Amino acid sequence: MSLRNIGIVYRKELIDSLRDRRTVISMIIVPLLLMPLLTIGIGGVLVRQVGEAREEVPKVMILGGLDSPNVRKQLEQLVQVNVVPEEPDYADEISNKQIRAAVEIPEGFDAKLAAGEPMTVKIYMYEGELKSSFGAERLQKFFRDLRDRTVRQNLESRQLPVSLIRPFDIQQQNVAPAEKVGGTVLGGLVPYFVILLCLTGAMYPAMDLTAGEKERGTIETILCSPISRTHLVLGKFLMVLTASILTAVLSLASMAVSFGAGKKMLLSVAHGTADATMQITVSGKAIVSIFFIVLPLAVFFSAALLAISLFAKSFKEAQSYISPLMIVVVLPAVAAMLPGVELNTALALVPVLNTSLISKEIITGTYHWKYIALIFASSSIYAAAALAIAVKLFQREDVLFRT
């Protein structure tokens, strides 16, 4: 094994790749700009949309209640809603966003309320639609307040204390540190983007150094050089790995800066207001730990992309081969964000999913050393196998000169 020969190939491929605009964009520009764009750009748009939805006076419709003028009058006088005339197709109007919600008042509501008879008020809304949710929320608040006032009045009229129906209060208090609380918000997103960018950073260099050289007719020239095929493929592999690692490092750095600048904005979207007691923090220890966990995965991606691209006769054909790989990588990364999916011994052996799950735990400040060792070891084995396959394929003439 000649490190000098590998270094020569690596240096040559690195210089050539840095001259390629697509490689520079995928390796440097995308990771540096993607996270600020997502957190500050898209986050700002979300904050503005949520704010506009909260400030809008929603149109609501009152169904029935003609025999209950008291409650209808109070609803019509609410400044938080705009009551529109009753229509029989209220459900279609809600679905078409012409109105935001409708409330159905039971027959004889005023009389039954005074008599203390049980009844049900129905609120119709467009579930999942933000402005409809806010409209329904305001109607719910009105009827909750009306119910509480009625109960207090009934108790006072009987000279009974209000505490009779509310003998104690319930108060929740967070005891988890800010790092863990913030990690629950970011735990699934951070590894998802790091893994995805790690793959995309290696994608274009891998295709260019194999299928691209076939298309340009330069692969024959480099194969005629006095360097063995093994040294050649290892030099190319190190170039692809450099692109993948650089993309991961830049994405982590960009992510840390972006979340530091946009954490107030993210909290506003998640909780409706910027809670000063909750902080989104990603420690330097977590960033370094995630980097070392992702490192074997970057090796695996680089070797696998190099092997797959080698089969292609052109850059375009290589893209068609690698595109399905994006789905294979994205699905397990997304699965790690699903509720109820927790790290165990079996999942620690599943590529991509194991890295995503352990990264999520690390961000919250939890270090399962047994799983970390198992995941690092299994990922290293997968990476070594992929690299061995790539080296083996470079030895085959029918693959290198496939027509």
Beta strands, then each sheet from edge to edge (+ up, - down):
strand 1: 59-64
strand 2: 82-84
strand 3: 101-105
strand 4: 122-125
sheet 1: 2+ 1+ 3+ 4-
end
